[in-house]
Amino acid sequence: MRPGLPDVDALVVDALRHGLEGATVRVGWPEDWSDQLPLVVARRVPGGSSNPLGIDVALIDVQCAATDRREASRLARVARVSLADACRAQYRGTDGYLSRFEDVSGPAEIRTGEPAAGPDLFRFQATYRVTARPI
């Protein structure tokens, strides 16, 4: 049986991996995150909508982390452009493709949450709205 909606997390992570060189891209924070820097964690968060045709409008949280504030900021800005470009190019995965991109918030530095910010960890967070369609 074919799923009605594409796997948005897989599409976004694969598109970011394709567009970002030198960064680890994951759906969740790995336990060994400090060994994975620079790191991009991108995942779907509550919100968005879908319809019976399989069109899925998803909110995506993107957190970029590095040991240096400038590098974390740069990575967040490059990740934004990379995801927007992937949507514009209709990046295709195994069960769907990206087709639309919209800024919601950020990127902005965050100093709260886990893992805890420190002199060797800087994080920037942004939220984007992407549309995914089935193949």
C-alpha positions as CSV (number, residue, x, y, z in Angstrom):
1,M,0.0,0.0,0.0
2,R,1.3,3.4,-1.0
3,P,1.3,6.1,1.8
4,G,-0.9,9.0,1.1
5,L,1.7,11.6,2.2
6,P,5.4,11.9,1.4
7,D,7.9,11.6,4.2
8,V,8.6,15.3,4.7
9,D,11.4,14.7,7.2
10,A,13.2,12.5,4.8
11,L,12.8,14.9,1.9
12,V,14.1,17.9,3.9
13,V,17.0,16.0,5.4
14,D,18.0,14.5,2.1
15,A,17.7,17.9,0.3
16,L,19.8,19.6,3.0
17,R,22.5,16.8,2.8
18,H,22.6,17.4,-0.9
19,G,23.0,21.1,-0.5
20,L,25.3,21.4,2.5
21,E,28.9,20.3,2.3
22,G,30.8,19.6,5.5
23,A,27.8,19.5,7.8
24,T,26.1,16.6,9.5
25,V,22.4,16.7,8.8
26,R,20.0,14.7,11.1
27,V,16.3,14.6,12.1
28,G,17.2,14.5,15.8
29,W,20.1,15.5,18.0
30,P,22.6,12.6,18.2
31,E,23.9,11.6,21.6
32,D,27.4,12.4,20.4
33,W,26.4,15.8,18.9
34,S,29.7,17.4,19.9
35,D,31.5,15.0,17.6
36,Q,29.1,15.8,14.7
37,L,29.6,19.6,14.5
38,P,28.9,21.5,12.4
39,L,25.4,20.0,12.7
40,V,22.0,20.7,11.2
41,V,18.9,19.2,12.8
42,A,15.8,19.5,10.7
43,R,12.5,18.1,11.6
44,R,8.8,18.6,11.2
45,V,7.0,20.3,14.1
46,P,3.3,20.6,14.9
47,G,1.3,22.8,12.5
48,G,0.7,22.8,8.8
49,S,-2.0,21.0,6.9
50,S,-2.6,18.2,4.3
51,N,-5.3,17.3,1.9
52,P,-6.7,14.1,0.4
53,L,-4.6,14.6,-2.7
54,G,-1.4,14.0,-0.6
55,I,-0.3,17.7,-0.6
56,D,1.4,18.3,2.7
57,V,2.2,21.7,4.0
58,A,4.6,21.2,6.9
59,L,6.4,23.4,9.4
60,I,10.0,22.6,9.6
61,D,12.3,23.5,12.6
62,V,15.9,23.8,11.5
63,Q,18.6,24.2,14.1
64,C,22.2,24.8,13.1
65,A,25.1,24.3,15.6
66,A,28.8,24.9,15.5
67,T,31.7,25.6,17.9
68,D,31.9,29.2,16.7
69,R,29.0,31.8,16.6
70,R,29.8,33.1,13.2
71,E,30.0,29.6,11.8
72,A,26.7,28.6,13.3
73,S,25.1,31.8,11.9
74,R,26.6,31.2,8.5
75,L,25.4,27.6,8.5
76,A,21.9,28.7,9.4
77,R,21.8,31.2,6.5
78,V,23.2,28.7,4.0
79,A,20.8,26.0,5.2
80,R,17.9,28.4,4.5
81,V,19.1,29.1,1.0
82,S,19.7,25.4,0.4
83,L,16.2,24.4,1.5
84,A,14.6,27.2,-0.5
85,D,16.6,26.2,-3.6
86,A,15.6,22.6,-3.2
87,C,11.9,23.6,-3.1
88,R,12.3,25.8,-6.1
89,A,14.0,23.0,-8.0
90,Q,11.3,20.5,-6.8
91,Y,13.8,18.2,-5.0
92,R,12.6,14.7,-5.5
93,G,12.9,11.9,-3.0
94,T,11.7,8.2,-3.0
95,D,8.0,9.0,-2.3
96,G,7.6,12.7,-3.1
97,Y,9.1,16.0,-3.9
98,L,9.4,19.5,-2.4
99,S,7.5,22.2,-4.2
100,R,7.2,25.4,-2.1
101,F,9.2,27.3,0.5
102,E,8.2,30.1,2.9
103,D,10.0,31.8,5.8
104,V,8.1,31.6,9.1
105,S,10.8,32.8,11.6
106,G,14.5,33.2,12.1
107,P,17.2,32.2,11.8
108,A,18.0,33.6,15.3
109,E,20.4,32.5,17.9
110,I,19.1,30.4,20.8
111,R,20.8,30.1,24.1
112,T,18.3,27.9,25.9
113,G,17.2,24.3,25.7
114,E,19.2,21.1,25.2
115,P,22.0,20.7,24.5
116,A,23.0,23.7,26.7
117,A,24.7,26.6,25.0
118,G,28.3,27.2,26.1
119,P,31.6,28.6,24.9
120,D,32.0,25.8,22.4
121,L,28.3,25.5,21.2
122,F,26.3,28.1,19.4
123,R,22.9,27.3,17.9
124,F,20.7,29.2,15.5
125,Q,17.1,28.2,14.9
126,A,14.6,28.9,12.1
127,T,11.1,27.7,11.1
128,Y,10.1,27.3,7.5
129,R,6.9,26.2,5.8
130,V,7.5,23.7,2.9
131,T,5.0,22.0,0.6
132,A,5.6,18.3,-0.3
133,R,3.7,16.4,-2.9
134,P,3.6,12.6,-3.6
135,I,5.1,11.2,-6.7
